């Protein structure tokens, strides 16, 4: 079934797409909090030096932990965004009635790209369902 461009169909807030978007939103929050901790550590380091404190390494155990946490949250965010994007392609085909060809035209991407994204969306859905069982 070819879906008409511009037709809107609401989705359930508990749908896989919404759950994956919620995971991306949570990853954004975690990244923002982690980045704020990292920033605060750098501000303190600068302020200490401006106040006449002796030079010290840019880091130290606490800042290193902040950096590692930020890096981990950034990786989670990257994965969450990729999964949510792929789920949008999968849902368009599997639930909303788009064909690969129709979605290729609608999204302005190659058929190969759309097919790959639909497959990744199916993998993300399987992982989400396995995680929630």
N, CA, C and O of each residue as an XYZ file, in Angstrom:
532
protein
N       0.850     -1.176      0.000
C       0.000      0.000      0.000
C       0.890      1.231      0.000
O       1.782      1.365      0.838
N       0.649      2.102     -0.917
C       1.404      3.360     -1.024
C       0.697      4.419     -0.199
O      -0.492      4.668     -0.398
N       1.404      5.038      0.713
C       0.811      6.057      1.576
C       0.931      7.416      0.918
O       1.970      7.749      0.347
N      -0.119      8.191      0.995
C      -0.135      9.540      0.436
C       0.725     10.460      1.292
O       0.633     10.443      2.520
N       1.554     11.255      0.644
C       2.346     12.244      1.369
C       1.397     13.255      2.013
O       0.428     13.690      1.390
N       1.679     13.623      3.254
C       0.859     14.604      3.944
C      -0.221     13.989      4.817
O      -0.824     14.696      5.625
N      -0.487     12.684      4.681
C      -1.469     12.023      5.529
C      -0.841     11.802      6.899
O       0.267     11.274      7.004
N      -1.549     12.207      7.945
C      -0.997     12.074      9.296
C      -1.752     11.003     10.064
O      -2.982     10.955     10.062
N      -0.985     10.151     10.719
C      -1.552      9.106     11.552
C      -0.826      9.169     12.890
O       0.396      9.026     12.939
N      -1.574      9.383     13.986
C      -0.960      9.451     15.308
C      -0.459      8.088     15.750
O      -0.934      7.052     15.284
N       0.505      8.104     16.651
C       1.030      6.847     17.168
C       0.806      6.781     18.675
O       0.585      7.795     19.337
N       0.869      5.579     19.187
C       0.695      5.314     20.611
C       1.943      5.778     21.368
O       3.061      5.509     20.928
N       1.769      6.473     22.505
C       2.928      6.910     23.289
C       3.812      5.755     23.767
O       4.982      5.963     24.086
N       3.260      4.545     23.816
C       4.050      3.379     24.211
C       4.667      2.648     23.035
O       5.241      1.571     23.199
N       4.553      3.229     21.848
C       5.086      2.587     20.643
C       6.608      2.496     20.711
O       7.249      3.250     21.444
N       7.183      1.569     19.943
C       8.642      1.467     19.927
C       9.313      2.793     19.563
O      10.335      3.156     20.145
N       8.737      3.510     18.601
C       9.332      4.792     18.213
C       9.383      5.739     19.405
O      10.420      6.346     19.671
N       8.269      5.868     20.125
C       8.240      6.775     21.286
C       9.205      6.307     22.368
O       9.872      7.123     23.006
N       9.279      4.996     22.574
C      10.202      4.487     23.600
C      11.648      4.755     23.213
O      12.466      5.085     24.072
N      11.974      4.616     21.927
C      13.339      4.900     21.486
C      13.638      6.398     21.539
O      14.751      6.793     21.888
N      12.660      7.231     21.196
C      12.841      8.680     21.310
C      13.015      9.063     22.777
O      13.858      9.899     23.105
N      12.222      8.456     23.661
C      12.373      8.726     25.091
C      13.770      8.347     25.580
O      14.351      9.046     26.410
N      14.306      7.242     25.066
C      15.671      6.845     25.432
C      16.678      7.887     24.950
O      17.639      8.196     25.654
N      16.460      8.428     23.754
C      17.353      9.474     23.235
C      17.238     10.745     24.073
O      18.244     11.402     24.342
N      16.025     11.095     24.486
C      15.829     12.277     25.335
C      16.559     12.085     26.660
O      17.233     12.998     27.138
N      16.429     10.913     27.249
C      17.121     10.632     28.513
C      18.638     10.691     28.321
O      19.355     11.200     29.182
N      19.122     10.173     27.195
C      20.557     10.242     26.916
C      21.011     11.692     26.754
O      22.117     12.042     27.166
N      20.175     12.533     26.163
C      20.494     13.968     26.064
C      20.625     14.578     27.455
O      21.562     15.329     27.724
N      19.695     14.257     28.322
C      19.737     14.789     29.697
C      20.998     14.329     30.417
O      21.681     15.126     31.059
N      21.303     13.034     30.305
C      22.502     12.514     30.958
C      23.756     13.190     30.416
O      24.654     13.547     31.179
N      23.818     13.365     29.092
C      24.976     14.023     28.479
C      25.094     15.463     28.947
O      26.191     15.941     29.237
N      23.966     16.153     29.019
C      23.971     17.550     29.456
C      24.471     17.663     30.896
O      25.286     18.532     31.203
N      23.985     16.783     31.782
C      24.426     16.796     33.180
C      25.912     16.474     33.285
O      26.642     17.111     34.044
N      26.348     15.489     32.522
C      27.748     15.099     32.543
C      28.638     16.212     32.006
O      29.707     16.479     32.555
N      28.202     16.853     30.943
C      28.965     17.963     30.374
C      29.034     19.132     31.350
O      30.062     19.803     31.437
N      27.958     19.382     32.082
C      27.959     20.460     33.080
C      28.979     20.172     34.179
O      29.659     21.088     34.642
N      29.095     18.915     34.603
C      30.099     18.551     35.608
C      31.502     18.763     35.065
O      32.373     19.289     35.758
N      31.715     18.353     33.827
C      33.017     18.535     33.196
C      33.344     20.017     33.081
O      34.462     20.434     33.382
N      32.374     20.809     32.646
C      32.567     22.253     32.523
C      32.892     22.878     33.884
O      33.795     23.707     33.988
N      32.166     22.485     34.908
C      32.405     23.038     36.245
C      33.828     22.740     36.711
O      34.478     23.598     37.306
N      34.304     21.547     36.447
C      35.676     21.194     36.804
C      36.695     22.069     36.095
O      37.692     22.475     36.693
N      36.451     22.359     34.832
C      37.360     23.225     34.076
C      37.314     24.658     34.590
O      38.348     25.321     34.677
N      36.130     25.135     34.928
C      35.990     26.487     35.487
C      36.764     26.580     36.800
O      37.476     27.555     37.039
N      36.623     25.570     37.641
C      37.342     25.565     38.915
C      38.844     25.553     38.697
O      39.574     26.262     39.390
N      39.314     24.765     37.750
C      40.744     24.713     37.439
C      41.242     26.084     36.995
O      42.277     26.553     37.468
N      40.514     26.720     36.095
C      40.884     28.059     35.627
C      40.871     29.064     36.773
O      41.806     29.848     36.931
N      39.807     29.037     37.570
C      39.684     29.987     38.675
C      40.789     29.794     39.705
O      41.295     30.764     40.269
N      41.162     28.541     39.951
C      42.276     28.280     40.870
C      43.557     28.931     40.364
O      44.291     29.553     41.132
N      43.820     28.787     39.077
C      45.036     29.376     38.487
C      44.969     30.893     38.523
O      45.972     31.552     38.801
N      43.790     31.458     38.244
C      43.642     32.916     38.305
C      43.851     33.424     39.729
O      44.296     34.555     39.928
N      43.534     32.602     40.706
C      43.702     32.968     42.108
C      45.110     32.743     42.627
O      45.381     32.988     43.802
N      46.005     32.284     41.776
C      47.398     32.127     42.170
C      47.804     30.718     42.546
O      48.932     30.514     42.993
N      46.944     29.754     42.387
C      47.295     28.371     42.723
C      48.378     27.864     41.779
O      48.490     28.305     40.635
N      49.161     26.940     42.281
C      50.224     26.346     41.470
C      49.618     25.577     40.302
O      48.515     25.041     40.408
N      50.346     25.527     39.183
C      49.843     24.753     38.041
C      49.644     23.293     38.440
O      50.417     22.735     39.218
N      48.617     22.702     37.903
C      48.369     21.281     38.113
C      47.853     20.699     36.809
O      47.383     21.424     35.932
N      47.944     19.413     36.693
C      47.515     18.798     35.432
C      46.045     19.087     35.140
O      45.214     19.204     36.041
N      45.766     19.195     33.873
C      44.377     19.362     33.439
C      43.715     17.997     33.572
O      43.805     17.152     32.681
N      43.084     17.814     34.642
C      42.452     16.521     34.863
C      42.383     16.205     36.325
O      41.587     16.788     37.062
N      43.205     15.294     36.745
C      43.072     14.781     38.094
C      41.992     13.717     38.099
O      41.217     13.612     37.148
N      41.936     12.932     39.156
C      41.008     11.797     39.171
C      39.546     12.193     38.987
O      38.810     11.527     38.258
N      39.124     13.267     39.640
C      37.712     13.656     39.548
C      37.357     14.107     38.134
O      36.325     13.707     37.595
N      38.206     14.935     37.533
C      37.927     15.408     36.174
C      37.999     14.265     35.169
O      37.249     14.228     34.193
N      38.910     13.341     35.422
C      39.009     12.178     34.540
C      37.714     11.373     34.595
O      37.230     10.908     33.563
N      37.154     11.208     35.784
C      35.877     10.496     35.909
C      34.755     11.252     35.203
O      33.906     10.642     34.553
N      34.751     12.583     35.332
C      33.740     13.388     34.632
C      33.871     13.198     33.120
O      32.873     13.017     32.423
N      35.105     13.239     32.620
C      35.320     13.069     31.190
C      34.869     11.688     30.735
O      34.196     11.566     29.711
N      35.228     10.647     31.481
C      34.836      9.287     31.109
C      33.315      9.137     31.113
O      32.744      8.503     30.225
N      32.674      9.718     32.108
C      31.211      9.643     32.176
C      30.586     10.374     30.996
O      29.634      9.883     30.390
N      31.124     11.553     30.666
C      30.595     12.291     29.519
C      30.774     11.486     28.232
O      29.855     11.419     27.415
N      31.924     10.885     28.045
C      32.181     10.092     26.850
C      31.179      8.941     26.755
O      30.624      8.686     25.686
N      30.947      8.243     27.879
C      29.979      7.137     27.868
C      28.577      7.633     27.535
O      27.869      7.016     26.739
N      28.175      8.750     28.146
C      26.826      9.254     27.869
C      26.704      9.722     26.423
O      25.641      9.588     25.818
N      27.775     10.267     25.866
C      27.741     10.687     24.463
C      27.590      9.476     23.544
O      26.889      9.549     22.535
N      28.237      8.369     23.883
C      28.105      7.151     23.087
C      26.680      6.597     23.167
O      26.123      6.155     22.162
N      26.098      6.625     24.364
C      24.712      6.174     24.539
C      23.777      7.061     23.722
O      22.853      6.568     23.076
N      24.020      8.367     23.753
C      23.202      9.309     22.985
C      23.307      9.028     21.489
O      22.296      9.008     20.786
N      24.510      8.815     21.009
C      24.715      8.530     19.578
C      23.931      7.282     19.161
O      23.271      7.279     18.121
N      24.004      6.228     19.971
C      23.292      4.985     19.665
C      21.781      5.185     19.732
O      21.044      4.688     18.880
N      21.325      5.916     20.747
C      19.884      6.148     20.910
C      19.320      6.929     19.730
O      18.231      6.624     19.245
N      20.055      7.929     19.268
C      19.592      8.712     18.118
C      19.568      7.869     16.844
O      18.633      7.965     16.049
N      20.589      7.050     16.655
C      20.630      6.185     15.470
C      19.480      5.178     15.493
O      18.849      4.926     14.467
N      19.211      4.605     16.669
C      18.109      3.644     16.785
C      16.761      4.310     16.523
O      15.915      3.748     15.828
N      16.559      5.500     17.075
C      15.285      6.206     16.878
C      15.095      6.567     15.405
O      13.993      6.447     14.870
N      16.157      7.002     14.763
C      16.071      7.351     13.335
C      15.731      6.109     12.500
O      14.872      6.159     11.620
N      16.408      5.011     12.784
C      16.147      3.773     12.043
C      14.730      3.269     12.312
O      14.072      2.753     11.410
N      14.262      3.419     13.549
C      12.899      2.992     13.890
C      11.868      3.785     13.111
O      10.825      3.243     12.744
N      12.135      5.053     12.850
C      11.200      5.868     12.065
C      11.042      5.288     10.658
O       9.933      5.242     10.126
N      12.139      4.849     10.061
C      12.074      4.228      8.736
C      11.311      2.904      8.815
O      10.447      2.628      7.983
N      11.640      2.083      9.829
C      10.974      0.790      9.972
C       9.475      0.966     10.162
O       8.683      0.273      9.524
N       9.085      1.877     11.024
C       7.666      2.093     11.302
C       6.933      2.598     10.063
O       5.779      2.237      9.833
N       7.594      3.426      9.271
C       6.956      3.929      8.052
C       6.611      2.778      7.112
O       5.556      2.780      6.478
N       7.505      1.797      7.027
C       7.278      0.658      6.132
C       6.364     -0.381      6.784
O       5.365     -0.786      6.190
N       6.696     -0.810      7.993
C       5.991     -1.924      8.625
C       4.630     -1.546      9.204
O       3.732     -2.386      9.268
N       4.468     -0.296      9.625
C       3.231      0.076     10.307
C       2.392      1.103      9.558
O       1.168      1.120      9.695
N       3.028      1.947      8.777
C       2.287      3.037      8.154
C       2.014      2.803      6.669
O       1.357      3.617      6.021
N       2.517      1.694      6.135
C       2.158      1.320      4.783
C       3.020      1.880      3.665
O       2.676      1.720      2.494
N       4.122      2.528      3.988
C       5.024      2.988      2.928
C       5.680      1.782      2.275
O       5.934      0.771      2.931
N       5.948      1.893      0.998
C       6.809      0.924      0.332
C       8.225      1.486      0.402
O       8.421      2.672      0.670
N       9.205      0.624      0.161
C      10.596      1.106      0.137
C      10.733      2.183     -0.934
O      11.363      3.216     -0.708
N      10.140      1.937     -2.099
C      10.210      2.918     -3.186
C       9.528      4.220     -2.792
O      10.067      5.300     -3.032
N       8.351      4.127     -2.191
C       7.642      5.331     -1.764
C       8.409      6.105     -0.712
O       8.458      7.334     -0.748
N       9.009      5.386      0.227
C       9.784      6.048      1.274
C      11.061      6.657      0.703
O      11.524      7.696      1.173
N      11.624      6.011     -0.302
C      12.797      6.566     -0.980
C      12.468      7.934     -1.559
O      13.236      8.883     -1.404
N      11.340      8.030     -2.217
C      10.903      9.301     -2.803
C      10.570     10.311     -1.717
O      10.990     11.466     -1.790
N       9.820      9.883     -0.713
C       9.374     10.773      0.361
C      10.557     11.322      1.164
O      10.602     12.512      1.476
N      11.520     10.443      1.498
C      12.652     10.843      2.337
C      13.789     11.467      1.535
O      14.662     12.127      2.099
N      13.777     11.258      0.223
C      14.841     11.827     -0.602
C      16.170     11.105     -0.450
O      17.234     11.697     -0.633
N      16.103      9.829     -0.116
C      17.314      9.026      0.035
C      17.313      7.904     -0.990
O      16.296      7.621     -1.623
N      18.469      7.270     -1.141
C      18.563      6.162     -2.087
C      17.795      4.952     -1.559
O      17.551      4.819     -0.360
N      17.429      4.090     -2.476
C      16.719      2.859     -2.107
C      17.589      2.015     -1.175
O      17.094      1.436     -0.208
N      18.878      1.952     -1.472
C      19.800      1.181     -0.636
C      19.828      1.742      0.792
O      19.793      0.986      1.762
N      19.892      3.069      0.909
C      19.918      3.700      2.234
C      18.625      3.405      2.999
O      18.664      3.044      4.175
N      17.495      3.557      2.337
C      16.206      3.312      2.992
C      16.108      1.850      3.423
O      15.681      1.564      4.541
N      16.497      0.927      2.553
C      16.452     -0.502      2.899
C      17.338     -0.796      4.104
O      16.951     -1.545      5.001
N      18.516     -0.206      4.118
C      19.438     -0.402      5.236
C      18.848      0.159      6.536
O      18.964     -0.465      7.591
N      18.219      1.333      6.458
C      17.632      1.948      7.653
C      16.448      1.129      8.173
O      16.275      0.993      9.384
N      15.635      0.587      7.269
C      14.513     -0.261      7.693
C      15.056     -1.497      8.411
O      14.529     -1.895      9.451
N      16.105     -2.102      7.858
C      16.707     -3.279      8.496
C      17.272     -2.923      9.872
O      17.091     -3.677     10.828
N      17.949     -1.790      9.976
C      18.484     -1.357     11.274
C      17.355     -1.075     12.255
O      17.483     -1.345     13.449
N      16.256     -0.536     11.756
C      15.104     -0.292     12.612
C      14.528     -1.583     13.155
O      14.122     -1.649     14.315
N      14.491     -2.603     12.327
C      13.992     -3.908     12.781
C      14.921     -4.489     13.846
O      14.463     -5.085     14.821
N      16.229     -4.310     13.653
C      17.193     -4.767     14.661
C      17.013     -4.001     15.970
O      17.050     -4.591     17.050
N      16.820     -2.690     15.871
C      16.621     -1.866     17.073
C      15.343     -2.281     17.796
O      15.309     -2.319     19.026
N      14.299     -2.589     17.040
C      13.036     -3.026     17.638
C      13.219     -4.355     18.358
O      12.728     -4.531     19.474
N      13.921     -5.291     17.728
C      14.183     -6.584     18.368
C      14.968     -6.397     19.662
O      14.664     -7.026     20.675
N      15.974     -5.533     19.626
C      16.779     -5.278     20.827
C      15.933     -4.633     21.919
O      16.068     -4.969     23.096
N      15.066     -3.712     21.530
C      14.191     -3.044     22.497
C      13.242     -4.049     23.138
O      13.046     -4.039     24.353
N      12.657     -4.911     22.323
C      11.728     -5.914     22.846
C      12.447     -6.923     23.735
O      11.895     -7.359     24.745
N      13.675     -7.299     23.372
C      14.445     -8.232     24.196
C      14.812     -7.588     25.531
O      14.848     -8.261     26.562
N      15.079     -6.303     25.509
C      15.470     -5.583     26.726
C      14.293     -5.406     27.681
O      14.484     -5.374     28.897
N      13.078     -5.290     27.145
C      11.909     -5.037     27.987
C      11.225     -6.318     28.465
O      10.267     -6.250     29.235
N      11.699     -7.472     28.026
C      11.088     -8.746     28.465
C      11.573     -9.143     29.826
O      11.166    -10.180     30.348
